[in-house]
Amino acid sequence: MNGEMGGTGLSALCASPRLYVKDDFLSPDEIAHLVALTSADVLEARGLPTKHDFTGLSCELSIDADPALQAIVDRMHALLGIDNDFGGTLRFRRYASGEYHPPHIDEYQIGELFLIATATLYLTDTEAGGETSFPRAKPRPVRVASRAGRLAIWFNHEPGGEVDPASFHEGLPVRRGEKVTLTNFIYKPKRFAAIAVDGPPNERIAAAGPDRTRFYCVNDNVPHETITFLREACEKRGVAYVEVDAQQFDFDPSRQLEAGDLLYRPAISTAASRVEQFLFAPGVATFYKHDDSMFFDALTSPLHFQRAGLPVPRTVYCSNGDRRLLKSFVEQLGGFPIVVKLLGGSGGIGVMRADSLPALYSLVDYAIWQGRNPLLCAYVEDAVHWRVVVIGNRAVAAYKNPRDDDDFRTYGGNDPSDVTADPPAKLAEIAVRALDVLQNEFGGVDLLVHSSGRCYLLEANFPCYFPHAQEVAGIDVAGMMLDYLLDKRARHAANPLLAARAVR
């Protein structure tokens, strides 16, 4: 048995134990960084306790000690489809010539957690010897050579949860050169031994039995904390978390979902939107108000909001740099300063302020040269920027975004007192209505509150970055998102006509 699994790049070496490798998992730069990070001088300078015997030089390397380590581990977990419930460190080991590791099974238990799988990164091309040998593998013994950048993953438990005797392995003696490894011992409850790594290539299904509800998450470079919170919310509710990689998706019709599945796209890319639309089927619970809502996007949402009677700042849609026209726009907006906005950015990127005609002319000329049509908006002085998070018809969290003295834009601060699970009623009402106008049942709505008390709706974002309120103030937004979709799923099940309605 030796075949590559779709877009994962994993190659299955045998079925017993379930053993996989992925070459070039690490880039040359990452390899060089990790080798430097684990040099004898660096380990000594950091004061890490080490052990050196016939099994080589070893120590525990804290993952949060270096951002590159965390990124590599996150990528490893995404490939495997499960994270590590006891994963604060990696086991570093350097074997010199003649050193080896005796035969054993990675069998260990910490409370209710079991050492389900072992993932080893090889950082060197060992000249001779040093292979990881599986003498009891079936149908024949297997050896994994030490190759720089290679990742080897094997399961120590069978899908039913029993320890797999075929996972018995050893590190053969290094005959020439050096062997350096970093190992992630992955602990999870025993049910996670059923993970289907060799299932559909774009879907990492965590212990998804036939009767378990599945939550499909369309990922395309989504922030790590978003994925972590969603995965944890699924685990707490016994829901199978299924991650779909938009960049590797093959659009096989067999991937389309079934009624009763849950679907959310935290990614904002066009590729992710297309995958979401392809996966959807009637009866799948989403954060869209209607079955066909995901197929439409309001390009001019401020105008849409205005027509619905929502309070938006005065806005003009600019499509050319005609000087006479631009002067008239400034007059319509009440004079300088005005905000020049390019849609599609995040974190304030694409939001600019013009304080004069020369500044406005240059910004608009550049935007149009880039093929963009900016929005020109009235600048609201002396106002507080709020982000309100809405699920269904309820605002579940809100927080103020402070402003730096030298910038007119705002950012998410770290003061828990700026975050509330009970948003002001007026802001909550506008936020809920804004998402309803866009036919979404979840999102982040940005509003300005002027010192006079007047509110202005800036934009409503779906998908949106929700972890801020959860990280700063502990408001379980991800859990409420899952509960909402599960409730919607139950409503579909109770009303077959609702679940089976055709796309309109």
C-alpha positions in Angstrom: 0.0 0.0 0.0 1.6 3.2 -1.1 -0.5 6.0 -2.5 -0.8 9.8 -2.3 -4.1 11.1 -0.8 -5.5 13.8 -3.0 -4.5 17.3 -2.1 -3.0 16.5 1.3 0.3 15.3 -0.2 0.3 12.5 2.5 1.5 9.1 1.2 0.1 6.0 3.0 2.9 3.5 3.6 0.8 0.8 5.2 -2.6 0.2 6.7 -1.4 -1.5 9.8 -0.2 0.6 11.5 -1.8 3.6 9.8 1.4 5.2 8.7 1.8 8.2 6.4 4.6 10.5 5.2 4.8 13.9 3.6 8.0 15.0 2.0 9.0 18.7 1.9 6.6 19.5 4.7 9.2 22.0 5.9 10.7 24.6 3.6 14.5 24.9 3.4 14.2 28.2 5.4 12.2 26.5 8.1 14.6 23.6 8.3 17.5 26.0 8.7 15.6 28.0 11.4 14.8 24.8 13.4 18.3 23.4 13.2 19.6 26.8 14.5 17.0 26.9 17.2 18.1 23.4 18.5 21.8 23.9 18.3 23.8 23.0 21.4 24.7 26.6 22.0 21.1 27.8 21.9 19.8 25.0 24.1 22.5 25.7 26.6 21.9 29.5 26.5 18.2 28.9 27.1 18.9 26.7 30.1 16.8 23.8 28.9 17.3 20.6 30.8 18.7 17.9 28.4 19.4 14.2 28.6 22.2 12.4 26.7 22.5 8.6 26.5 22.5 5.9 23.8 19.1 7.4 22.6 20.8 10.7 21.7 20.5 14.2 23.2 16.9 15.0 24.0 14.8 17.8 25.6 11.3 19.2 25.6 11.1 22.3 23.4 8.2 24.7 24.3 6.1 25.4 21.2 5.3 29.0 22.3 9.0 29.7 22.5 9.1 30.6 18.8 6.4 31.7 16.4 7.7 29.5 13.7 7.2 26.4 15.9 3.6 27.3 16.5 2.9 27.9 12.8 4.5 24.5 11.9 2.5 22.7 14.6 -0.7 24.4 13.4 0.0 23.2 9.9 0.7 19.7 11.1 -2.6 19.6 13.0 -4.5 21.0 10.0 -3.0 18.2 7.8 -3.9 15.5 10.3 -7.4 16.9 11.1 -7.0 17.0 14.9 -5.1 19.2 17.3 -3.3 18.1 20.5 -5.0 18.4 23.9 -1.7 18.0 25.7 0.6 19.7 23.2 2.7 22.4 24.9 6.0 20.9 23.8 7.8 19.0 21.0 10.4 16.3 21.8 13.7 17.3 20.4 16.2 14.5 19.8 19.7 14.5 18.1 21.3 11.1 17.4 25.0 11.0 16.7 26.7 8.0 15.0 26.0 4.8 16.9 23.0 6.1 18.8 19.5 4.6 18.5 16.1 4.2 20.1 15.0 0.7 21.3 11.8 -0.9 20.1 8.6 0.3 21.8 5.0 1.4 21.3 4.0 5.0 21.9 1.3 4.0 24.5 0.6 6.5 27.2 -2.4 7.9 29.0 -2.9 11.3 30.9 -6.2 11.3 32.6 -8.8 10.8 29.9 -6.4 11.6 27.1 -4.5 8.9 25.1 -1.4 9.2 22.9 -3.5 8.6 19.8 -0.8 9.5 17.1 2.8 10.4 16.8 4.0 13.0 14.3 7.8 13.2 13.7 9.6 15.9 11.7 13.1 15.0 10.3 15.5 17.9 10.1 18.5 16.2 8.5 19.4 13.9 5.7 21.2 11.1 7.6 24.0 9.7 5.5 23.4 6.1 6.6 21.2 4.3 9.1 18.8 6.0 11.5 15.6 4.8 9.9 12.4 4.6 11.9 11.6 0.9 11.5 8.1 -0.7 11.9 9.0 -4.5 12.0 5.4 -5.6 12.6 3.8 -3.5 9.9 1.5 -5.3 7.5 1.6 -6.6 4.9 5.4 -6.2 5.3 7.9 -4.3 7.5 8.4 -0.6 6.7 11.3 1.7 7.3 11.1 5.5 7.1 14.4 7.2 6.3 15.5 10.4 7.9 15.1 13.1 5.1 15.3 16.8 5.9 11.8 18.3 5.8 9.9 15.0 5.9 6.9 14.5 8.2 6.0 11.0 9.3 2.6 10.4 11.1 1.4 7.1 12.6 -1.5 6.1 14.8 -0.7 4.1 18.0 -4.4 3.1 18.3 -6.7 1.2 15.9 -9.9 3.1 14.8 -11.9 1.3 17.5 -9.5 2.7 20.2 -7.4 -0.4 21.0 -3.6 -0.1 21.0 -2.3 -1.2 17.7 0.5 -3.8 18.1 1.7 -3.0 14.6 2.7 0.5 15.7 5.7 -1.2 17.5 8.7 0.7 16.2 12.4 1.6 16.8 15.0 4.1 15.8 17.8 2.1 14.0 21.4 3.0 14.9 22.8 6.0 13.0 25.8 4.6 11.0 27.0 7.8 9.4 26.1 11.4 9.8 23.5 12.8 12.3 19.7 12.4 12.8 17.7 15.3 14.2 14.0 15.1 14.9 11.1 17.0 16.5 8.2 14.9 17.6 4.6 15.9 18.4 2.9 13.3 20.7 -0.8 13.9 20.0 -3.1 13.3 22.9 -6.9 13.1 22.5 -9.8 11.2 23.9 -9.8 7.6 22.6 -12.7 8.2 20.1 -10.4 10.4 18.0 -8.5 7.2 16.9 -11.3 6.9 14.3 -10.1 10.0 12.3 -10.3 9.3 8.6 -7.0 10.6 7.3 -7.3 8.5 4.2 -10.9 9.6 3.6 -12.0 12.2 1.0 -8.9 14.3 0.2 -10.1 17.7 1.2 -12.0 16.7 4.4 -10.3 16.1 7.7 -13.1 14.3 9.7 -12.4 14.1 13.5 -14.0 10.9 14.8 -17.1 11.3 12.7 -19.3 8.3 13.1 -22.2 7.7 10.8 -24.7 9.2 13.3 -22.8 12.3 14.3 -23.6 15.8 13.2 -20.9 17.3 11.0 -19.8 20.9 10.9 -18.1 21.7 7.7 -15.7 24.7 7.9 -14.4 26.1 4.6 -10.8 27.3 5.3 -8.5 29.5 3.2 -5.8 31.1 5.4 -8.3 31.8 8.2 -6.7 33.0 11.4 -5.6 30.2 13.7 -7.8 31.4 16.7 -10.9 31.3 14.5 -10.4 27.6 13.7 -9.4 26.7 17.2 -12.5 28.2 18.8 -14.8 26.6 16.2 -13.1 23.2 16.6 -13.4 23.4 20.4 -17.0 24.3 20.2 -17.6 21.3 18.0 -15.8 19.0 20.4 -17.8 20.2 23.4 -21.0 19.4 21.7 -20.1 16.1 20.2 -20.1 17.5 16.7 -17.6 16.3 14.1 -15.4 19.1 12.9 -14.7 18.8 9.1 -12.3 21.2 7.6 -12.4 21.8 3.8 -9.4 23.4 2.1 -10.7 25.8 -0.5 -7.3 25.8 -2.3 -7.2 22.0 -2.7 -10.9 21.4 -3.3 -11.6 19.1 -6.3 -15.3 19.8 -6.8 -16.2 16.2 -6.9 -20.0 15.9 -6.8 -19.7 13.3 -4.1 -18.4 16.1 -1.8 -21.8 17.9 -1.7 -23.4 17.9 1.7 -26.6 16.3 2.9 -29.5 17.6 4.8 -28.7 17.9 8.5 -25.1 19.0 8.0 -23.8 22.3 9.3 -21.8 24.7 7.0 -19.9 27.9 7.7 -17.3 29.7 5.6 -15.0 31.9 7.8 -12.7 32.5 4.8 -13.3 35.7 2.7 -11.7 34.6 -0.6 -13.5 34.0 -3.8 -12.2 30.4 -3.9 -13.8 29.8 -0.5 -17.1 31.3 -1.6 -17.2 29.0 -4.6 -16.5 25.9 -2.5 -19.3 26.9 -0.1 -21.8 27.3 -2.9 -20.8 24.0 -4.3 -21.1 22.1 -1.0 -24.5 23.5 -0.1 -27.7 21.5 -0.4 -31.3 22.1 0.8 -31.6 21.2 4.5 -28.0 22.2 5.3 -27.9 24.6 8.2 -26.0 27.8 7.4 -26.0 31.5 8.5 -27.9 32.5 5.4 -31.5 33.6 5.8 -32.6 31.8 2.6 -31.2 28.9 0.6 -30.2 31.2 -2.3 -28.8 34.0 -0.1 -25.2 32.7 -0.4 -25.3 33.2 -4.2 -25.8 36.9 -4.0 -23.6 39.7 -2.6 -24.6 43.3 -2.2 -21.9 45.3 -3.9 -23.4 48.6 -2.8 -24.4 47.8 0.8 -24.5 51.4 2.0 -27.1 52.2 -0.6 -28.9 49.0 0.3 -28.9 50.1 4.0 -30.0 53.6 3.1 -33.0 52.3 1.1 -34.0 50.2 4.1 -34.1 53.2 6.3 -30.9 52.5 8.3 -28.7 55.5 9.4 -25.6 55.5 7.2 -23.1 58.4 6.7 -23.6 60.3 3.5 -21.9 58.2 0.8 -21.0 58.8 -2.9 -19.9 56.1 -5.4 -16.9 57.3 -7.3 -16.0 55.8 -10.7 -13.8 58.4 -12.3 -11.3 61.1 -11.3 -13.0 64.1 -13.0 -12.0 67.1 -11.0 -15.2 69.0 -11.3 -17.2 65.9 -10.3 -14.9 65.3 -7.3 -15.4 68.9 -6.1 -19.2 68.5 -6.2 -18.9 65.2 -4.3 -17.0 67.0 -1.5 -19.8 69.6 -1.3 -22.4 66.8 -1.1 -20.5 65.2 1.8 -20.3 68.4 3.8 -16.7 69.3 3.0 -13.3 68.0 4.2 -12.2 65.8 5.7 -13.8 62.9 3.8 -13.2 59.2 3.9 -12.0 57.3 0.8 -12.8 53.7 1.1 -11.8 50.7 -1.0 -14.0 47.7 -0.3 -12.6 44.2 0.5 -9.9 45.1 3.1 -9.8 44.4 6.8 -8.1 45.9 9.8 -8.5 49.4 8.4 -6.6 48.6 5.2 -8.2 50.5 2.3 -9.8 53.1 4.5 -8.1 56.5 3.9 -8.7 60.1 4.9 -8.5 63.1 2.5 -8.2 66.5 4.0 -7.8 68.5 0.8 -8.5 68.4 -3.0 -4.9 67.5 -3.9 -5.0 64.5 -1.5 -8.4 63.5 -2.8 -7.3 63.7 -6.4 -4.2 61.6 -5.9 -6.0 58.9 -3.9 -8.9 58.6 -6.4 -6.5 58.6 -9.4 -4.5 55.8 -7.8 -7.6 53.8 -6.9 -9.0 54.0 -10.4 -5.6 53.2 -12.0 -5.7 50.0 -9.9 -9.2 49.2 -11.3 -11.0 50.1 -8.1 -14.1 52.3 -7.6 -13.8 54.0 -4.2 -16.6 55.0 -1.9 -16.4 58.6 -0.7 -18.0 59.1 2.8 -18.7 61.9 5.1 -16.3 62.0 8.0 -18.0 61.7 11.4 -16.0 63.7 14.0 -15.9 63.0 17.7 -17.4 59.5 17.5 -16.8 56.1 19.1 -16.4 53.1 16.9 -18.3 49.9 17.9 -18.2 46.4 16.6 -21.4 44.4 17.3 -21.5 40.7 16.8 -24.9 39.3 15.8 -26.2 35.7 15.8 -29.7 35.2 14.5 -31.9 38.0 15.7 -29.7 38.8 18.8 -26.6 40.9 19.4 -24.4 38.6 21.5 -21.3 40.8 22.0 -20.1 44.3 21.3 -16.8 46.1 21.9 -15.4 49.6 21.5 -12.5 50.0 19.1 -10.0 52.6 20.5 -8.1 55.0 18.2 -4.4 55.9 18.3 -3.6 59.6 18.6 -1.9 59.7 15.3 -4.5 57.8 13.3 -8.2 58.3 12.5 -8.8 54.5 12.1 -9.5 52.3 15.1 -8.4 48.8 16.2 -9.5 46.1 18.6 -8.2 46.8 22.0 -7.3 44.5 24.9 -9.3 46.1 27.7 -12.1 43.7 28.9 -14.1 46.7 30.1 -14.6 47.7 26.4 -16.3 44.4 25.7 -19.9 43.6 26.7 -22.2 40.6 26.2 -25.2 43.0 26.5 -24.8 45.7 23.7 -26.6 49.0 24.0 -30.2 48.5 22.7 -30.0 51.0 19.9 -26.8 49.6 18.5 -28.2 46.0 18.8 -31.3 47.0 16.9 -29.4 48.6 14.0 -26.9 45.7 13.8 -29.6 43.0 13.7 -31.5 44.9 11.0 -28.4 45.5 8.9 -27.6 41.7 8.7 -31.3 41.0 8.0 -31.2 43.4 5.1 -28.2 41.4 3.8 -30.0 38.1 4.4 -27.3 36.9 6.9 -27.9 35.4 10.3 -24.4 36.0 11.7 -21.9 38.8 11.3 -19.9 41.7 12.7 -21.5 45.2 12.3 -19.5 48.4 12.6 -21.2 51.5 13.9 -20.2 55.0 14.9 -21.8 56.7 17.9 -21.5 60.5 17.7 -21.1 62.5 20.9 -24.7 63.7 20.3 -25.9 60.1 20.6 -26.7 59.7 16.9 -25.6 56.4 15.4 -24.2 55.7 12.0 -24.0 52.3 10.3 -20.7 51.8 8.6 -20.8 48.2 7.3 -21.9 44.7 8.1 -19.4 41.9 7.6 -20.1 38.3 6.8 -18.0 36.3 7.5 -16.4 38.3 10.2 -13.6 37.9 12.7 -15.4 37.0 15.9 -12.6 35.7 18.3 -11.8 39.2 19.7 -14.7 39.2 22.2 -13.9 35.6 23.1 -10.2 36.2 23.7 -10.5 39.5 25.6 -13.7 38.9 27.6 -14.4 35.1 27.4 -17.7 35.5 25.6 -18.2 32.1 23.9 -19.2 33.4 20.4 -18.1 30.2 18.7 -20.3 28.1 21.1 -23.3 30.3 20.4 -22.7 30.0 16.6 -22.7 26.2 16.9 -25.8 26.2 19.1 -27.6 28.4 16.6 -26.8 26.1 13.7 -27.8 23.0 15.7 -31.1 24.7 16.5 -31.6 25.5 12.9 -30.8 21.9 12.0 -33.5 20.7 14.5 -36.0 23.1 13.0 -35.2 21.7 9.5 -35.7 18.1 10.9 -39.1 19.1 12.5 -40.3 20.7 9.3 -39.4 18.6 6.2 -40.9 21.1 3.9 -38.5 23.8 5.2 -35.5 21.4 5.0 -36.3 20.3 1.5 -37.3 23.6 -0.1 -35.8 24.3 -3.5 -33.3 27.1 -4.2 -35.6 30.0 -5.2 
